[in-house]
Amino acid sequence: MPVTHASHSGAERRPHQLRQAQKHLRTVDPVIGGLIERRPDYDPHAWLNDLPQMTLFGSLLFQVTGQQLSVAATRRTIDRLTSLFEGHLPSPVELLSVEPDDLRGAGLSWRKVNTLRDLAERFSDGRLDEDRLSNLPDDDFITELTEVPGIGPWTAQGALLVALRREDVVLPGDLALRKAIRRAYRLDHLPTQDEVLEIAEKWRPYRSLATSYLFSAEFEPEDGPRPPG
């Protein structure tokens, strides 16, 4: 089973580091502070830990699959996709070993099939190197990955959050997060990506933690965590 690259970041926080981050968020944003206060036992990494273990390539596959899909639809497609590979997310070499028609049959659009095959080829031939990418600063990571057709900033940001567990990531293009912000901040409209970034600016350097609390408020009962969806 592939493993995540959580060790590349400090997102698996010690308790005192988590308290420090929570204190900062309570100070700079009363809305996030309220979410924190109402969830004193919430594990902000529970939904991440519930995802399949995945390499950086696996996380990008997960993010590409989920483009323009609901969480539930993404999970159904991932289930069909992993059934082609004995129940796990494929490595780049494994993905290239199956026919494109089989990937299409698992529910991927042809655009996504082409993106994933291009991505797998780049990882396989060394144009993209997982260890090197995992150690790049966030902005450089996003710049390099978005050179791949079909990989946009939202996809790269999702990989930073899910695979690398980076601490200061926000997903302005994520529809679920935009809905969570609309609800939490009692907006009369769905915020644009620019509005999400403006709201999130005050959360630095803990935007990932604030994002996790917003997901919790949108998708979880307050008496126990489960992953979004």
N, C-alpha and C positions, 0 to 999 in steps of 0.2 A: 504494500500500500504506500503511495507517495506520501510525503510529509510536507506540511506547510513550512514556510520560512519565518515563523514568528520570532525566531532568535535574532533576526536582523533588526528588530526594533525593540523599543521599550514598552510596547503596548500591553504586555503581560505584567501589569504593575504590581509592585509590592503594596501592601495596604496603606503605608504612609504616603506613597506617591499618588495613589488613587485619591486619598483624602485631600491632598494638596490640589490635585486637578479639580476635584469637586468644589473645593473652597473657591478656587479661581472662578469657576463657572457660576457659582451662586453669587459672587460679587459683581460680575460683569453683566449678568443677564438674569433678571428675576424669573423669567419664564422657565429657563432651563433649571434655575435654582428650585423652582416649585416642583418640577419633575423629579429632581434628586430627592427632595424632602419627602415626597409621597412614595418613594421607592427606596427605603433605607437598606433593604437587603438585596437590591437588584445587582446582579452580576453583569456588568456591561459587555462582557465577552461571551456570555452564554449563547447568544444566537450565532456568533462566529464559530464557537466550539462545536455547535450542533451541525455545521456544514460538513460535507465530506472533506477528509483531509486532501489537500491538493498542493501540487507544485505551483510555481508561477505560471507555467504553461496551462496547467489545469484550471487555475483561477481565471486566466484570460479566456479559456474556452467557456467557462461558466458565465463570464460577463458577456461574451459575444452571443451566446445562446439566449441570454436574457434581454437582449436589446429589443425594445418595443413590445415586450411581453409582460404579463402580470407575473407575480411571484409563483402562483400556482401553475401557470402554463409553463414557466421556465422549469419548474421541478418535474413536470410530466415529460418534457422534452429531454431533460438530463437523465431521467430514469430510462427512457427508450435508448438514449445514446450509450449509457453505461452497459446496457444489456448486450451491446455489440462487443464489449470488451470485458466479459466475465465479471461484470458488476462494478468496475472501477473506471474512473476518468482516464482516458488514454494518454500515453506519452506522445510526443511529436511523431516518433517513428511508428507507433501503433496506429495513430490516426491516419498516417499516410499509407498504411498497409491495407486499408479497406477501400472499397470502391466509393467514389463520390455519390453514386446512386443510393448506397446504403446509408450514408449520412443524411441524404435528402429524405430517405424513407423514415428516419428517426424523428423527422419533424423540423429539420433545419431548412431554411430557405436556401436557394442557390447562392444568394449573396453571402450568407453566413458560411456555407460550405466552402466557397472560394476564399473567404477571409481566413478561415481556420486552416485550410490547406496551405495558404501562403505563409501564415504564422508558423505552422509546423515545419515547413521547409526552411524557414529562416532559423528556427531553433536547431534543426537537424544539421544544417550545414555550417553553423557557427556564426552566421551574421548577427544573430541574437544569442547572447550568452546569459544563462540564468544567474550565475553567481555575480557576474559583473553588473547586470541590471539591478540585482537585489541590493547592491551597495551604492547605487547612484542616489543623489539627492532627488527629492520628489519631482521638481520641475524638469530635471534632465531625464528622469525615467519617463515622464509623460511625453516629453518632446521626442524621444527616441521611438517609443512604441507607436505614437500617432503617425509616424512615417509609413506604417503598414496600412494599406487601403482597408477601410472598414473598422479600424481601431480609432475611436475618437477619445477625447479627454475623459468622458464619463467612464468608458471601459477601462482605461488605464488607471483612473482614480479608484475604481472598484477593486482592481488587482492590488493596488497599494494598501487598501484597507483590509481585504480578505486574506491575501497571501502573505503580505509583508507586515501586516499589523502596524502600519505607520500611525503615528499619534495625531497628526494634524491634517487629516483628510476630510473633505466634505464633498458630497456628490450632488452638485447643483442640477444635473440633468436627470436625477432619479425621481420618477414620478411619485413613488411612495414617500420619499422624503419631502417633496414639495407639498403633498397632501398633509403630511404630519405637521409641517410648519404652519400651513393654513389653519389647521385645527388648534394647535397649541397657542398660536399668536392671535387667534380669532380674527383672521383676515377675511375680507369679503370677496376675495378672489384667490385663484391659485397663483402663488408667487412665481415670477419668472426666474430663470437661472441667475440673472444679475441680482435680483432681489434676494435670492437665497444666499449668494455670496456676500451681499451687503449685511444681512442679518448675521451671518456666520463670522464676519470679520472680528467681532468682539470676542469670539470663543478661542482665538489663537492663544497658545499653541496646543489647544486640546479640542480641536474641531471633531476628531473622531469620537471622542467620548460624548460630546454634545449630540452628535449624530446618533449614537447608540441610544441615548436616552429618548430622543425623539421617536426613533423606531419603536422603542418599548412602549411609549405612550400611545402610539397609533395601532400597534398590533398585539399587545399583550394585555391580559388581565393584570390588575395591580397586585394580585396575590401570588404571582409566579411567572418567571420568564419562559418564553419560548421564542424561537427564531421568527422573523417577519414572515408573514404569509399564512 
